[in-house]
């Protein structure tokens, strides 16, 4: 957004065609004379001087307030280190920065989480017309940075949680923190087809709850043979005219009751010994090229969408030596966001294999930041907030 657009948004009058020096009123002075960032071609040149009187002496903004940027851009030590930059990690950063914890976020080399692979997001509150997943994550990031969060787009190499300060290495750089929030998320497992990757977000999805609505009265397919696949297929019958379940074996990992429910649903058709060879379509999914895993015979199926439901992989590799995992490989939380190590907190899909939604991950990030801030207070590392920052 250009400066002129920003001024219009907050109700400021447009700059005059031939700006002159405005009279100073002896209060807070704001000098725009060195501002050369105006990008819009129709915007006038910035005002050379502007003085605003608030009726008293100028008051400096406290660190962590709107527009604050840390003076130490390359800092590697902090009160709170957040690993992950999806909705959980960036929401934690927003809350932590507003509590003056000066958080560092190790965002990963492909930051933004699963929403970076999602096109239209229509179930995140506050966007009645929907929003693109990458656009939503750009807003999350901008808000976190506005309050002073330092974000580094690097993958972590290893961690040492044996004592404080906790130490985490990323691309050869050592970061130290008194508290850590693990918000590394979980990655959907894909078939590994080039055509699947190319059409991801254009008919190929890994989240029925997120994208099912877009396939009302459409014919679609679901790949998978576990409970998750059958749950997704059942959910999608609320919208789709027909749901084809594709499984490469003749037996299912899903519970018997889930399979029977699918067989009895007139909208679901089950195809065993069937594997997807290619997703067809240029701008969007138009069909599938399938192969019989026993006979090798190929065929094509018309479809408007393809949902991959072969599981999720929690991103816990770097923490396996230090934090408890459940049977599915997800981190185990204690008392909302705590881990078994004091000062290490957990948020988002890295522990949640039930909901896996952006809004629940964001809520988790909020809770983890508040828990971390209160724990730091209890350790005497930060002062108690008598005036809440939340």
Secondary structure, DSSP 4 states (H G I P E B T S, - for coil): --HHHHHHHTTPPPPPTT--PPPP-SSEEE--TT------TTSPPPPS-EEE--SS---PPPTTSTT---S-TT--EEEEEEE--SHHHHHHHHHHHHTT---EEE--TTTTGGGGG-SEE-SSTT-TT-EEHHHHHHHHHHHHHHTT-EEE---EEEEE-SSSSEEEEETTEEEEEEEEEE---EEE-----HHHHHTBTTTEES-HHHHGGGGTT-EEEEE--SHHHHHHHHHHTTT-SEEEEE-SSSS-SS-HHHHHHHHH-TTEEEE-SEEEEEEE-SSS--EEEEEETTT--EEEEE-SEEEE-S-EEE--GGGTTTS-B-TTSPBPPBTTTB-SSTTEEE-GGGT--S---HHHHHHHHHHHHHHHHHHHHHTTSS---SS---
